[in-house]
Amino acid sequence: MPGGVSSPVRAIDPYPFYVHKASDSRIWDVDGNVYIDYCMGYGPLILGHAHPAVQEAVTQRLKLGWDYGTPIEAEIALAERIQKDLPSIEMLRFVSTGTEATMSAIRAARGFTGKDIIVKIEGGYHGAHDAVLVKAGSAAISTASSLGVPAEAIKNTLQVPFNDIEALSDVLEKAEPACLIIEPVMGNIGPVLPETTYLTEVRKVTEENDTLLIFDEVITGFRLCTGGAQCLYNVTPDLTTLGKIVGGGFPIGIFGGKKEIMECVAPSGGVFNAGTFSGHPVSLTAGIATLNVLNEEGYKRVNGLGDLLRRMLVDLLEELDIRVTVQGIGTLFQIFFTEKPVKNYQDALTSDVDAYKKLAAFMREEGIFLAPSQFETNFISLAHSNEDVEYTIRAYANAFKRLYNLDVDTAGY
């Protein structure tokens, strides 16, 4: 396996630990070490590991077989649930991954509009397909961020900074693109929040310039609240992509939106999309079970836990006189090793990535598994407790003491 892993984010110096089992908020490695987990599969496990409701639903599904190559009733049940919670999705298609979802949404936007150019946000991550693998800062001349991506594949991809409505408006007016694809809360460079009216203005300028708006809610969908970021910020996109939580920890992707756009997708229309494992019975079943557990009270508790952790982190850093930035929303959190607030990708690049890597390593020694990269997000689940958060703050205190060689007593945290 290249780098010894199946996905590059899992590569940890000098080598990653291998997990034996997981339950609730914890994972155990093959050497018997236990960690409080804040990666949570990089987002899908909002209920925590091995939730009994999901486990039971999947167990019952497996007794009936697990791959049919035909439609099943669970597709209708999950589609109806998603439509109820996200009214902007009038019609949808199940696929196998978030990458497939964003790739297909962009294809649908191009097919519907008859235009080739697309716009994305600098540093925004929308999967590993060619059209979106573009280096940040390369808006004028698109440059691939990966070897093996032909120049022809990205020549129609333009970029603008997050939270910069003037830059976006200028590009939309000049380029007349098919769509803008945007994470309403940027998650793959660490949580970067939209400024107060930014998303409302994004919706306005895309409509004014006849550009479809795609909200990539693979991370934020059913995480910030039931209706995702579009509900929280009261902005209605033309197309939405989902993943992670709606599969309950099993592989899934979804793209959907206005009926007139989605009717362009095969077999109803000429935009091709297909997949052997699309609408997989196990993923659908796990997704339904997960959404059935989530409720308003659960979101209130888990988002409150996120607020508590971020507040305690800020207090700790002030006491230790360490000038780094804590950011997040709801269950998302991250520390950026930079003094100024992070509003876009260029701000994120001012972070000291080596310091973060050391911090993550020290935290693992303390029994805390954080996202190993500065440019990732940490997640809290319903399985985490106040005691977990208190232990985590003590671990941060010890880790920062080591990182900065502080002569302070951290026993009181």
URLINLIN-V721131 format. One line per field, one symbol per residue. ss: DSSP state (h for helix, s for strand, l for the rest). phi: phi as a letter, one per 40 degrees, with the letter a starting at -180 (. if undefined). burial: b if it has 16 or more other ideal C-beta (glycine too) atoms within 10 Angstrom, else e. A space follows every 50 residues. Layout:
BEGIN
ss->???
phi->???
burial->???
END
This chain:
BEGIN
ss->lhhhlllhhhllllllllsssssslssssllllssssllhhhllllllsl lhhhhhhhhhhhhlllllllllhhhhhhhhhhhhhlllllsssssllhhh hhhhhhhhhhhhhllllssssllllllllhhhlslllllllllsllllll hhhhllssssllllhhhhhhhhhhhlllsssslllslllllslllllhhh hhhhhhhhlllssssslllllllllllhhhhhllllllssssshhhhlll llssssslhhhhllslllllslllllllllhhhhhhhhhhhhhllhhhhh hhhhhhhhhhhhhhhhhhhhllllsssssllsssssllllllllhhhhll llhhhhhhhhhhhhhllssllllllllssllllllhhhhhhhhhhhhhhh hhhllllllllll
phi->.dggbcaccccbccaccbccaaafcbbbcccgcbbccbcfgghccccgcf cdccdcccdcccccgbabgbcbcccccccccccccbccccaabcbcacdc ccdccccccccccgbbcbbbcdgcbbgbcdcbcbccgbccbcbccacgcc dccbcbbbbbccgbccccdccccccfccabbaccbcbcbgcbcccdbdcc cdccccccbfbcbbccbdcccgbcadcgcccccfbbccbbbbafccbfgb caaabaiddccccccdccbcccaaadbcgcdcccccccccccccadcccc ccccccdcccccccccccccfbbbbbbiafccaabbcaccdcbacccccc ccccccdcdcccccccgbbcdcbdcbbcbbbcccbccccccccccddccc dccbfccbccccc
burial->eeeeeeeeeeeeeeeeeeeeebebbbbebeeeeebbbbbbbbbbbbbbbe beebeebbeebeeeeeeeeeeeebbeebbebbeebbebbebbbbbbbbbb bbbbbbbbbbbbbebebbbbbbbbbbbebbbbbbebebbeebebeeeebe eebbebbbbbbbbbbeebbebbeebebbbbbbbbbbbbbbbbbbeeebbe bbbebbeebebbbbbbbbbbbbbbbbbbbbbbbebebbbbbbbbbbbbbb bbbbbbbbeebbebbeeeeebebeeebbbbbbbbbbbbbbbeebeeeebe ebbebbeebbebbeebbeebeeebbbbbbbbbbbbbbbeeebbbbebbbe beeebbbebbbbbbebebbbbbbbbbbbbbbbbbeeebbebbbbbbbbbb bebeeeeeebeeb
END
